[in-house]
Amino acid sequence: MRRKPSSLRDRDPSDPLRRVVELAQRARMILDVSTADLEAAEVTLGPFHPTSWHFRNALHEARRSWDRLRAEFGKATLEEALNQAPLTVLTLGAEGHDTPLAILIPIAGQTYRVQQVGGTELAPVQWRITRLTPPLDDGPYYACRLQDGSTQCDCAEWTYRIADVDNTPATCKHLAALTALGWI
């Protein structure tokens, strides 16, 4: 008898739990992107411009899709799915370019933009993490893998709770997400 893989990422894409988590995370990111698009259009063009109306309709459709998911799976199931490690990544950008305009990942039920930044000798792997929708006072944060293999983040959770714990491999939600994706 074969054991199921411990990580959702390692499971078959048809696995029901993996399917729910992936759908919930993808839907949440689409909802957050639609909200950000509408806010940007209204600030730039005004609330009655045709482009703003387009993004308002897109947000309405994203909310309807979210409501259908909530009706199908239940609120508690979706909340649990959003707290899982990221299974999906949304890459936004034009074709033909080496680097995308934006890479979005779900972290603890919120959509974050991640950008790899140039490393240093002390921290060769570094990522800038910014929350997509308000409150925007949540970041940007910088997460890194140090030369000795340890990880650090400058978020409040890591700074005040984890950094003080000696020899504990605990991570914050940002480091946990990047680790789950194999990026740090």
Residue, then its C-alpha position, 0 to 999 in steps of 0.5 A: m500500500r502506497r502512502k500519500p505524499s505529505s505535501l499537497r504540492d507532491r500530491d496528484p493534481s486530481d487529489p480532492l484536497r489539493r484541488v480545493v486548496e488550489l481553487a481557493q488560492r487561485a480565486r483569492m488571488i483573482l479577487d485581490v487582483s480585480t480589486a487592485d485593478l479597479e482601485a488603480a483605474e478609478v484613481t487614474l481615470g475616474p470612477f465613470h471612465p469605461t475602463s473603470w466600468h470594465f474593472r468594476n464588472a471584472l471585480h463583480e464576476a470575481r466576487r460571484s465566483w468566490d461566492r460560488l466556491r464558498a457555497e460549494f465547499g463552505k466558508a471553513t473549508l476555504e479558510e483552511a485552504l487559504n492557510q495552506a502553503p502556496l500551490t499556485v503562482l500567478t505570473l503577470g507580464a508580457e510574452g517574450h520578456d525574460t522577467p515577468l512584470a509581477i509574480l503573485i503568491p498566496i500567503a495566509g489568505q492574502t495575495y503578495r507580490v514577490q520580486q527576487v532582488g540581487g543577493t549579497e555575499l552574506a545573503p545570496v538569495q533575497w526576495r522582496i514581498t509586498r501585499l497586493t491590496p490594502p492595508l499596504d502598511d503590511g510590508p514590503y518585507y525582505a526574506c533571505r537565505l543567508q550564506d550559512g543556510s539559515t533564513q531571515c525575514d524582516c517582518a514583525e513575526w520573525t523579528y519579535r517572535i522567532a529571531d529571539v528563539d535560539n536554534t529553532p528552525a521556525t519560520c514566519k509565514h513569508l519564509a514558509a511560503l517561499t520555502a514551500l515553493g522551493w524559492i529560498 
